[in-house]
């Protein structure tokens, strides 16, 4: 693999790492900043409950539509340029969303989602090229910075709106860190324009839809998205039914989100210590399911501790799931294609399945159906995560003896 992109000395590598951190930080801020302001936006724009629900759902579906576009764009444009120019599209979307009427509210969200979705799906390919020996660790950093950005956007949007004079400014202010990231990103790559070249032979290889390994990664991503969307939609409702205030229920969610951060950064180290990713994913998914039951059935005094365990588990799952996109592919182009497929199908189908199961739940009813559905998502993640973690090239006798009683596998080979 061409490693020219890793050149440039210590200063160049530091600039690249700083640009990478800022870009990853910005990937979800535009999506998460409206959530705390949704009530204010509803009143100001005269939105109905159905329209506000559609506005809240748009990010998931737009990301699902945008991700498969990235591999097609990568045939004509190097990943660093994809990330640069499509962030500019996201800036235009945020500006439109903040300063137009209802059409801008929805249209801007779609435009921003396309920009960030296409840019985000290209990042695994760039990591595969720029950090070939540290890809797993860098995907952990990638996951952590997304979490930091989400938490910052959720926590600061209301104070910023109050300080700046309205929700439009509170949403529009997130243009600034995106432009800063573009500035640092462009400063590095204009001096070191190495990328995945257009004539990469893997860019037009066999369809991923015929790859069993690609489908394993995709189903794992689908289970993660579905479980997360399902959890964060219903847990605040159920906690209020258990007697918590709005503020306390929101605090529990914040604890779960912040607990993800140390897990995303340390998961690759824990994986090495445990001797493999598959077992770590199974244990993390099991812990997520158990802590979900604990939040709803143990005394409320335990809710914070259960939320911490939940965050540690889901942060580990997110980090290791994203790492699969670079480690299950041989080249940067293959990584972009796998990222596009897994995120595209994962976001759309995960959200749709979550909505389907949500339709069977009733506020004021038992928590049992919710916990059973969440556990079902986790079991699906355990199986697909363990399968997708199997090495692509070869298999030890121990792993064969482990898997044989449960599942039948073809001989291991490359994805493509």
N, C-alpha and C positions, 0 to 999 in steps of 0.2 A: 504494500500500500504506500502511496505517496505520502510522505510525512513532512513535506515542505511547509505545510501550514503550521507546524509546531516550531518553526524557526523564529528568529528575531531576538534572541537573547532574553535575559531576565526581565528587562523593562517591557519588551514586547509581550512576553507571556503574562506579566502582571496586568498590562493594558487589556489583553484579550480576556483574562479572567474577570476583570472589573466589568468589561462590557457584557460578558456572559451573565454575571450576577444581575446587572440592571435589567437586561432583556428578560430574563426569567422572572424577575420580580414583577414586571409589567404585564405578564401574560394573562393574568386573571383580575387585575385591579378594575378594569373597565366593566367586568361582569359583576363583581361583588360590591362595588361602590353603591349601586342603586338600592340594594336590598334594605338597608336600614332607613332609607328615605322613601320607601314605596308608599307609605301612608300619606306623606306630604305630597308626593307626585300625584297620587290618586285625587286628592282634594283640589290641587291646583289645576290639573288637566281635566277633571271631571270624568275620570275613568270608572267604569263599572267593575264589579268584582271579577267578572269573567275576563275583561280586558287586562286588568292588573295581573291576573293569573297567567295569561298568555305572555305578558311582558316578562314575568319571572321565569317562564319556561323557555323563552327564546334562546338564551345562551347555550343551553345543552344541545338543542337541535341544530343551531347554527354551527357549533363546533363539529357536530357530526357530519354536516354537509361539507364544511370547509376542509376537513382533514384529508379526504381522498383527492382533493384538487392538488395538494402540494406535490405528490410524486409526478404529476403531469407537468407542473410548472418547472420541476427540477430537471426535466429533459432539456430545457432551454435556458435555464438560469442557475447559477451556482447557489448553494444553500445560504451563504452569507448575504447575497443579494436578495434572495427571497425574504429572509428575515428582516432586512433593512427596508425594502420597498413596501412590504405588506404591513409593517408597523405604521408606515405613513398612511396607508389606507385606514388603519384602525384610528389614527389621529383624526382623519376626516370624519369617521363615523361618530366618534365621541363629540366632536364639535357640532355635527348635525343634530345629534341626540339632545344636546344641551340647549341649543338655540333655535329650535324650530318647534312646531306644534306637535300634535299627536303623530303625524306622518314622520316627523323627525325622530320622535321617541322610539318608534318601532324600526324605521328605516335606518336610523343611526346605529341601533343595536345590531341589526343584521350586517351592516357594513363593517362595524367594528369587529363583530364575530368572525366574519370572513377573513379580515386582515390578521387577527391574532390566531385564528384557527390554522390558516395556511402557514403562517410563520412558525407557530409552535410545532406543527407536524414535521417541519424541516430541521428542527433542533437536534433530534437523535442522529440524523445523518451528519450534521456538522460535528457533533461530539465524536462520532465514529471516526471522522477524518482528522480533527484537530487534537483529540486526546485518545489515540488508539490504545495506549497502555493503561489509561485510567478511566475508561469509559464507564465502568460500573460505579465508581466513586462520584464521577461527574453527574451521572443521572441521579444520584442521591442529592447532590447539591442543587440540581435542577428542580427536583421535587420539593426540597426545603424552601427554595426561593419562591416557588409558586405559593406555598403555604404562607410565607411571610407577607407576600404581596396581598393575598386574599385577606389575611387577618388585618393588615394595615388599612386596606380599603374599607372593610366592614367596620373597623373601630374608629376611623378618622373622618368618615364621610359626614356624619352628623355634626361634629365640632367644626369641621371646615365649612360646612354650609352655614352654620350659625355665625361664624366669624366673617365669612366673605359676603354674606347677604342673600342667601337663597340656595335652593337645591341645584339650580343650573350651574352655579359656580362650584358647588360641592362635587358635581360630576365632572365638570370641565377641567378642574384643577389637575386631574390625573393625566392630562395631556403632557404636562411639564416633565414628569419622570420618563415618559416614553421618548420625548424629544431628546432628553439628556442621554438616554440609552442609545438612541440612534447616532448621536454625536460621537460618543465614545466608540461605538461599534464601527462606524464609518472611518474614524481616525485610525483604527487598527488595520482594517482590511484594505484601505486605500494604500497602505504601506506594505501589507502582506496579503496580496489578493489571491492566495492559494485557495482552491476549493475543489469540489467534486466536478470534474470536467464533463462537458456535455457528451463526449464520446465514450463515457463509461459504459462498457458492454452490458453491465447489470441493469442499466436503466430500462431496458425493454426485454427482460427475461420472461420466464414462464409465469403465467398468471398465479397470483397468490391464492386465488379462490380454489386452486387445485392442490394447495399445500396443507397437509394435515398439521404441521407444526405452526404455520401461520394462523390456522383456525384455533389452535389451542391457546396461543397468545391472545387472539381476539376475544375468545369466550372468557378468558380470565379478565381482560379489561372490561368487557361487558358486565361481568358479575360485580366488579369493583364499582363501576359507575352506578349500576342499579342499586346496589346496597347503600352507597353513600347518599344518593338522591332520596331513597326511601327513608333512610334514617333521619336526615336533616329536615325532611318535610314533616314528619309525624312526631318526632320526639318532643319538640316544644309544646305541641298540642296535648300529648299524653302527660307531660310533666305538669302542665297547668291543671289537667284533670285530677292529678294526684295532690293538688293543693299548692303548687308553687306559683309564685307571682311571675309576671312577664319578665321582670328583670332577672330573677333567679334562674328561670328557664333559659334565658339568653346567656347567662353566665355559664351554665353547664355546657352549652354548645361551644362557647369561647374556650373553655378549658379543654374540651375535646380537640378543638382545632389547634390550639397552641401545643398540646401534648404530641401532636404529629411531628413537630419540627425536629426535636432531638432524634426521633426514630428514623426519619428520612435521612438524616446525616450519618447515623451510625449503623444503619441496616447492613451495609456491605461488609462492615467489620464483623458484625454478629454472624453474618452468613459464613464468612471464612472460619470463624471460631466453631461454628456448628458443623462445618464440613460439607455444606450444600445449601442451595436455595430452596429446594422443594420442601424439606422438612420445616424450614423457617416459615414459609408461606402457609403451610398447613397449621402450624402452631399459632401464627398471627391471626389467621382467619377464625380459628377456634376461640381464641381470646376475644376477638371482636364480637362473636356471637354471644359468648358467656357474659361479657360486660354489658351488652345490650339488654339481655335478660335482667342483669343486676340493676341497671338503671331504673327499670320499670317495676321490679318485684321486691328488691331489697328496700329496707327503710331509707327514707330520703336523705338521712345523714350520710349514707354511703354513696350518694349520687356523684359527688365530686371525685371520689376515688375511682368509681367505675368509669367516669368520663376520662380520667387520666389513662386508665388501662385501655379504654377504647381508642383514644388518640394514638397511643403508642403502637397498638396493633394495626390500625388503619394506615398510619404513617409508614410502617414497615412494608405493608402490602403495596402501597402506592409506589414507594421507592423501588422495590424489587420488580414490580410489574413494569415500570418504565425502563428499568435496566434490560429487560428481555428484548426490548426493541432494538437495542444496539448489539447485544450479545448473540441473538439468534440470527443475525444477518452477517454476511461475509464482507460487504462493502458499504460505504456510505449511502449509495443509491438504494441498495436493498433495504437498509435501515429506514430510509424515508418512505419506501413503499410499504413496509411492515407497519410503520407508524401511522401512515394514512389509512390502511385497512383497519387496524385494531382500534384506532380512535374514531374513525368514521362510523363503523358498525357498532362499536362499544358505546359511544355517546348516544346515538339515535335509538338503538335497540334497548340499551340499558334504561334510558329514560322512559321508553314506551312500556317496557315490562313493569317498571316501577309504577307508572300511571295505571296500568291494567290492574295490578294488585291493590293499588290505592282505592280503586273503585269498589272493592269488596269490603273496605273498612268503613266503620261508622264511628263518628265522634260520640263519645260517651259509652261505647261498648267495651268489650274485653280487650286486654292487651295481647291475649294469646295469639290471635291471627297475625298480628303485626310481627311478633317475635318469631313465629313459625316461618313466615315469609322471609324475614331477614336471615334466619338460619339457613333457609333454602338457598338464598344468594351466596351465603358463606360456603356451604357445601359445594356448590357449583364452582366457586373460586378455589376451594381446596383441590378438587379433582383436576381442573384445567390448569391451575398454577403448578401443581406437582408434575403434570404431564409436560407442560411447556418448559419446565426447568431441567428436564432431562438433557444431557449434553447432545449436541447435534452430531458429533462425530465419535462414534464408539460408545460403549456402555460397559461398565464393570460388571463382574459376576454378582457382586452384592446387589446392585441396582436391579439386575434382571430377576434375582431371587425375591427382591422386595415387591416388584410390580406384578410378577406373574400371577399370584393368587387373586389379584383384583382386576387387572386390565390386560388386554392383549395388544401388544405393540408390534408394528412393523420394524424392520431394522432401521436404526437411526441413520439419518442422512441430512444434508443441508436443506434449508427451507426451499430454495429455488431450484 
